[in-house]
Amino acid sequence: MGNLRNESINQKLEKIVPKYIARFIIWFNTDAEKRCPFDDLMTYEPNMKGKSLEDCKEWLTRQDAIEAQKVYHKHMKDYNLMQLYESMLDKALQGDVNAAKWVENFSNSPFFEDKADDVENFMKNVNIPALKGKV
């Protein structure tokens, strides 16, 4: 198994499920407004030709697909935490004191040590009003 740190989400998923299911998982979990239509996805993936969306959704119940979805969501959680960090950093650089405190706390968290479980615990204990509904 290769170094997961240097792999794309697609590569990570393809180690668990066939390529066509990996593509479907990514497509399925992408915001509907940001993804291509299902019919377009089928044109790029021969294993999907003739399948309905409901047929493909059945793949998501396979044990390997469930494991792949866990990997997908963990990957996206880390990505979204980075987006949050960058957003709060921008606010801090613009003078937002609460954001600056958040950035300082987050920077000292285990997140940058690649310990996502510890970051989740850290995030549960963060209580900054600016984070509640405004990010």
Accessible surface in RSA format (square Angstrom, percent):
REM  Atomic radii and reference values for relative SASA: ProtOr
REM  Chains: A
REM  Algorithm: Lee & Richards
REM  Probe-radius: 1.40
REM  Slices: 20
REM RES _ NUM      All-atoms   Total-Side   Main-Chain    Non-polar    All polar
REM                ABS   REL    ABS   REL    ABS   REL    ABS   REL    ABS   REL
RES MET A   1   185.50  96.1 100.55  66.5  84.95 202.3  80.92  68.8 104.58 138.6
RES GLY A   2    39.16  48.3   0.00   N/A  39.16  48.3  30.22  82.9   8.94  20.0
RES ASN A   3    84.77  58.5  65.86  63.6  18.90  45.5  33.20  79.9  51.57  49.8
RES LEU A   4    78.75  43.9  73.20  52.4   5.55  13.9  73.41  51.6   5.33  14.4
RES ARG A   5   175.76  73.8 139.47  71.1  36.29  86.4  57.36  78.4 118.40  71.8
RES ASN A   6   122.46  84.5  88.92  85.9  33.54  80.8  33.86  81.5  88.61  85.6
RES GLU A   7    26.61  15.3  15.85  12.0  10.76  25.6  11.59  22.4  15.02  12.3
RES SER A   8    55.61  47.0  43.10  57.5  12.52  28.8  49.35 105.1   6.27   8.8
RES ILE A   9    30.53  17.4  29.05  21.6   1.48   3.6  29.05  20.9   1.48   4.0
RES ASN A  10    48.71  33.6  48.71  47.1   0.00   0.0  12.92  31.1  35.79  34.6
RES GLN A  11    93.89  52.5  90.63  66.2   3.26   7.8  27.92  59.4  65.96  50.0
RES LYS A  12    36.65  17.9  34.17  21.0   2.48   5.9   4.72   4.3  31.93  34.0
RES LEU A  13     0.00   0.0   0.00   0.0   0.00   0.0   0.00   0.0   0.00   0.0
RES GLU A  14    70.18  40.3  47.62  36.0  22.56  53.7  12.83  24.8  57.35  46.8
RES LYS A  15    95.89  46.8  56.07  34.4  39.82  94.8  34.51  31.1  61.38  65.4
RES ILE A  16    58.21  33.1  36.67  27.3  21.55  51.9  42.19  30.4  16.03  43.5
RES VAL A  17     4.87   3.2   0.00   0.0   4.87  11.7   3.63   3.1   1.25   3.4
RES PRO A  18    52.76  38.5  39.89  36.4  12.87  46.8  52.05  43.0   0.71   4.4
RES LYS A  19   111.59  54.4 104.99  64.4   6.60  15.7  52.13  46.9  59.47  63.3
RES TYR A  20    44.98  21.0  44.83  25.5   0.15   0.4  16.75  12.6  28.22  34.8
RES ILE A  21     0.00   0.0   0.00   0.0   0.00   0.0   0.00   0.0   0.00   0.0
RES ALA A  22     0.00   0.0   0.00   0.0   0.00   0.0   0.00   0.0   0.00   0.0
RES ARG A  23    70.39  29.6  66.68  34.0   3.71   8.8  12.76  17.4  57.63  34.9
RES PHE A  24     0.00   0.0   0.00   0.0   0.00   0.0   0.00   0.0   0.00   0.0
RES ILE A  25     0.00   0.0   0.00   0.0   0.00   0.0   0.00   0.0   0.00   0.0
RES ILE A  26    43.79  24.9  43.79  32.6   0.00   0.0  43.79  31.5   0.00   0.0
RES TRP A  27    18.01   7.2  13.63   6.6   4.38  10.3  17.69   9.4   0.32   0.5
RES PHE A  28    69.87  35.0  59.21  36.7  10.66  27.7  59.21  35.9  10.66  30.5
RES ASN A  29    44.00  30.3  15.72  15.2  28.28  68.1   6.58  15.8  37.42  36.2
RES THR A  30    40.96  29.1  33.54  34.0   7.42  17.7  28.04  37.7  12.92  19.5
RES ASP A  31    80.58  56.4  62.99  62.7  17.59  41.6  27.69  65.2  52.89  52.7
RES ALA A  32    69.97  64.3  50.02  77.2  19.95  45.4  50.22  70.7  19.75  52.3
RES GLU A  33   167.32  96.1 129.13  97.7  38.19  90.9  51.28  99.2 116.05  94.7
RES LYS A  34   169.14  82.5 133.19  81.7  35.95  85.6  84.57  76.1  84.57  90.1
RES ARG A  35    67.01  28.1  46.06  23.5  20.95  49.9   9.88  13.5  57.13  34.6
RES CYS A  36    52.48  39.7  39.23  43.7  13.25  31.1  32.07  81.3  20.40  22.0
RES PRO A  37    86.00  62.7  74.01  67.5  11.99  43.6  85.92  70.9   0.07   0.5
RES PHE A  38    29.25  14.6  24.22  15.0   5.02  13.1  24.22  14.7   5.02  14.4
RES ASP A  39    94.50  66.2  91.82  91.4   2.68   6.3  28.16  66.3  66.33  66.2
RES ASP A  40    63.82  44.7  63.49  63.2   0.33   0.8   8.84  20.8  54.98  54.8
RES LEU A  41    15.12   8.4  15.11  10.8   0.01   0.0  15.12  10.6   0.00   0.0
RES MET A  42    36.80  19.1  36.67  24.3   0.13   0.3  36.80  31.3   0.00   0.0
RES THR A  43    89.39  63.6  68.01  68.9  21.38  50.9  61.86  83.1  27.53  41.6
RES TYR A  44   156.02  72.8 137.45  78.2  18.56  48.3  93.33  70.1  62.69  77.3
RES GLU A  45     9.08   5.2   9.08   6.9   0.00   0.0   0.00   0.0   9.08   7.4
RES PRO A  46    95.53  69.6  83.10  75.8  12.43  45.2  83.34  68.8  12.18  75.7
RES ASN A  47    80.77  55.7  67.88  65.6  12.90  31.1   9.62  23.1  71.16  68.8
RES MET A  48     0.00   0.0   0.00   0.0   0.00   0.0   0.00   0.0   0.00   0.0
RES LYS A  49   124.42  60.7 104.66  64.2  19.76  47.0  84.28  75.9  40.14  42.8
RES GLY A  50    81.90 101.0   0.00   N/A  81.90 101.0  44.37 121.8  37.52  84.0
RES LYS A  51    81.69  39.9  76.53  47.0   5.16  12.3  21.14  19.0  60.56  64.5
RES SER A  52    54.76  46.3  45.58  60.8   9.18  21.2  48.83 104.0   5.94   8.3
RES LEU A  53    57.61  32.1  54.00  38.6   3.61   9.1  54.00  37.9   3.61   9.7
RES GLU A  54   111.43  64.0 108.31  81.9   3.12   7.4  61.10 118.2  50.34  41.1
RES ASP A  55    65.90  46.2  60.24  60.0   5.66  13.4  11.25  26.5  54.65  54.5
RES CYS A  56     0.00   0.0   0.00   0.0   0.00   0.0   0.00   0.0   0.00   0.0
RES LYS A  57    71.73  35.0  67.43  41.4   4.31  10.3  26.27  23.6  45.46  48.4
RES GLU A  58   114.91  66.0 110.89  83.9   4.02   9.6  40.37  78.1  74.54  60.9
RES TRP A  59    28.80  11.6  28.25  13.7   0.55   1.3  11.76   6.3  17.04  27.6
RES LEU A  60    23.21  12.9  18.26  13.1   4.95  12.4  18.32  12.9   4.88  13.1
RES THR A  61    95.94  68.2  74.44  75.5  21.50  51.2  64.28  86.3  31.66  47.9
RES ARG A  62    90.80  38.1  82.73  42.2   8.07  19.2  44.14  60.3  46.67  28.3
RES GLN A  63   119.01  66.5 110.43  80.7   8.58  20.4  61.94 131.8  57.07  43.3
RES ASP A  64    40.72  28.5  34.14  34.0   6.58  15.6  27.27  64.2  13.45  13.4
RES ALA A  65     0.00   0.0   0.00   0.0   0.00   0.0   0.00   0.0   0.00   0.0
RES ILE A  66    64.86  36.9  64.43  48.0   0.44   1.1  64.58  46.5   0.28   0.8
RES GLU A  67    66.96  38.4  66.40  50.2   0.55   1.3  28.80  55.7  38.16  31.2
RES ALA A  68     0.00   0.0   0.00   0.0   0.00   0.0   0.00   0.0   0.00   0.0
RES GLN A  69    33.55  18.8  33.52  24.5   0.03   0.1   9.22  19.6  24.32  18.4
RES LYS A  70   122.05  59.5 113.11  69.4   8.93  21.3  78.15  70.3  43.89  46.8
RES VAL A  71    48.28  31.8  44.40  40.2   3.88   9.4  47.51  41.3   0.77   2.1
RES TYR A  72    14.59   6.8  14.59   8.3   0.00   0.0   5.60   4.2   8.99  11.1
RES HIS A  73    96.21  52.6  91.47  63.6   4.74  12.1  64.17  66.1  32.04  37.3
RES LYS A  74    98.08  47.8  92.49  56.8   5.58  13.3  89.13  80.2   8.95   9.5
RES HIS A  75    50.58  27.6  45.07  31.3   5.51  14.1  27.02  27.9  23.56  27.4
RES MET A  76    54.98  28.5  54.98  36.4   0.00   0.0  45.21  38.4   9.77  12.9
RES LYS A  77    64.11  31.3  58.11  35.7   6.01  14.3  54.55  49.1   9.56  10.2
RES ASP A  78    33.53  23.5  33.33  33.2   0.20   0.5  19.57  46.1  13.96  13.9
RES TYR A  79   111.42  52.0 105.68  60.1   5.74  14.9  74.86  56.3  36.56  45.1
RES ASN A  80    82.98  57.2  78.67  76.0   4.30  10.4  25.79  62.1  57.19  55.3
RES LEU A  81    18.12  10.1  17.44  12.5   0.68   1.7  17.95  12.6   0.17   0.5
RES MET A  82    61.77  32.0  61.77  40.9   0.00   0.0  55.92  47.5   5.85   7.7
RES GLN A  83    76.82  43.0  72.94  53.3   3.88   9.2  26.17  55.7  50.65  38.4
RES LEU A  84    33.24  18.5  29.04  20.8   4.20  10.6  32.68  23.0   0.56   1.5
RES TYR A  85    36.16  16.9  36.16  20.6   0.00   0.0  12.88   9.7  23.28  28.7
RES GLU A  86    84.49  48.5  83.50  63.2   1.00   2.4  30.41  58.8  54.09  44.2
RES SER A  87    35.36  29.9  28.59  38.2   6.77  15.6  23.23  49.5  12.13  17.0
RES MET A  88     0.11   0.1   0.11   0.1   0.00   0.0   0.00   0.0   0.10   0.1
RES LEU A  89    57.01  31.8  57.01  40.8   0.00   0.0  57.01  40.0   0.00   0.0
RES ASP A  90    80.67  56.5  79.02  78.6   1.66   3.9  14.42  33.9  66.25  66.1
RES LYS A  91    58.38  28.5  57.31  35.2   1.07   2.5  44.70  40.2  13.68  14.6
RES ALA A  92    19.18  17.6   6.75  10.4  12.42  28.3   6.92   9.7  12.25  32.5
RES LEU A  93   138.18  77.0 104.32  74.6  33.86  85.1 107.16  75.3  31.02  83.5
RES GLN A  94   152.43  85.2 112.54  82.2  39.89  95.0  46.40  98.8 106.03  80.4
RES GLY A  95    56.31  69.4   0.00   N/A  56.31  69.4  37.03 101.6  19.28  43.2
RES ASP A  96    51.87  36.3  40.21  40.0  11.66  27.6  21.68  51.0  30.18  30.1
RES VAL A  97    99.44  65.4  93.77  84.9   5.67  13.7  95.43  82.9   4.01  10.9
RES ASN A  98    60.12  41.5  58.61  56.6   1.51   3.6   0.72   1.7  59.40  57.4
RES ALA A  99     0.04   0.0   0.04   0.1   0.00   0.0   0.04   0.1   0.00   0.0
RES ALA A 100    43.95  40.4  38.00  58.6   5.95  13.5  39.49  55.6   4.46  11.8
RES LYS A 101   115.97  56.6 114.35  70.2   1.63   3.9  67.06  60.4  48.92  52.1
RES TRP A 102     0.29   0.1   0.29   0.1   0.01   0.0   0.29   0.2   0.00   0.0
RES VAL A 103    15.72  10.3  15.72  14.2   0.00   0.0  15.72  13.7   0.00   0.0
RES GLU A 104   109.44  62.8 103.41  78.2   6.03  14.3  33.54  64.9  75.90  62.0
RES ASN A 105    74.52  51.4  69.50  67.2   5.02  12.1   6.68  16.1  67.84  65.6
RES PHE A 106     0.00   0.0   0.00   0.0   0.00   0.0   0.00   0.0   0.00   0.0
RES SER A 107    47.77  40.4  30.74  41.0  17.03  39.2  25.99  55.3  21.78  30.5
RES ASN A 108   118.16  81.5  85.45  82.6  32.72  78.8  30.56  73.6  87.60  84.7
RES SER A 109     7.32   6.2   0.00   0.0   7.32  16.9   3.95   8.4   3.37   4.7
RES PRO A 110    35.59  25.9  34.88  31.8   0.71   2.6  35.35  29.2   0.24   1.5
RES PHE A 111    22.14  11.1  16.02   9.9   6.12  15.9  16.06   9.7   6.08  17.4
RES PHE A 112    99.78  49.9  65.09  40.3  34.69  90.3  69.44  42.1  30.34  86.8
RES GLU A 113   112.74  64.7  89.99  68.1  22.74  54.1  43.45  84.0  69.29  56.6
RES ASP A 114    79.59  55.8  57.03  56.8  22.56  53.3  14.83  34.9  64.76  64.6
RES LYS A 115   109.62  53.5 103.02  63.2   6.60  15.7  60.73  54.7  48.89  52.1
RES ALA A 116    10.38   9.5   4.73   7.3   5.65  12.8   5.73   8.1   4.66  12.3
RES ASP A 117   110.35  77.3 106.31 105.8   4.05   9.6  32.66  76.9  77.69  77.5
RES ASP A 118    59.29  41.5  55.75  55.5   3.54   8.4   9.28  21.8  50.01  49.9
RES VAL A 119     0.00   0.0   0.00   0.0   0.00   0.0   0.00   0.0   0.00   0.0
RES GLU A 120    76.01  43.6  72.92  55.2   3.09   7.3  22.70  43.9  53.31  43.5
RES ASN A 121    80.56  55.6  79.62  76.9   0.94   2.3  21.99  52.9  58.57  56.6
RES PHE A 122    43.91  22.0  37.17  23.0   6.74  17.5  43.16  26.2   0.76   2.2
RES MET A 123    49.79  25.8  36.96  24.5  12.82  30.5  37.29  31.7  12.50  16.6
RES LYS A 124   150.42  73.4 113.38  69.6  37.04  88.2  79.80  71.8  70.62  75.2
RES ASN A 125   123.25  85.0  95.56  92.3  27.70  66.7  31.88  76.7  91.38  88.3
RES VAL A 126    30.93  20.4   6.65   6.0  24.29  58.5  12.22  10.6  18.72  50.8
RES ASN A 127   111.16  76.7  88.05  85.1  23.11  55.7  27.33  65.8  83.83  81.0
RES ILE A 128    19.89  11.3  18.39  13.7   1.50   3.6  18.59  13.4   1.30   3.5
RES PRO A 129    97.01  70.7  87.14  79.4   9.86  35.9  89.56  73.9   7.45  46.3
RES ALA A 130    20.69  19.0  14.08  21.7   6.61  15.0  20.25  28.5   0.44   1.2
RES LEU A 131    33.60  18.7  20.10  14.4  13.50  33.9  20.16  14.2  13.44  36.2
RES LYS A 132   142.65  69.6 120.14  73.7  22.51  53.6  87.16  78.4  55.49  59.1
RES GLY A 133    83.70 103.2   0.00   N/A  83.70 103.2  43.97 120.7  39.73  89.0
RES LYS A 134   150.63  73.5 144.17  88.5   6.46  15.4  93.62  84.3  57.01  60.7
RES VAL A 135    89.72  59.0  36.93  33.4  52.79 127.2  41.69  36.2  48.03 130.3
END  Absolute sums over single chains surface
CHAIN  1 A     8767.9       7196.4       1571.5       4616.0       4151.9
END  Absolute sums over all chains
TOTAL          8767.9       7196.4       1571.5       4616.0       4151.9
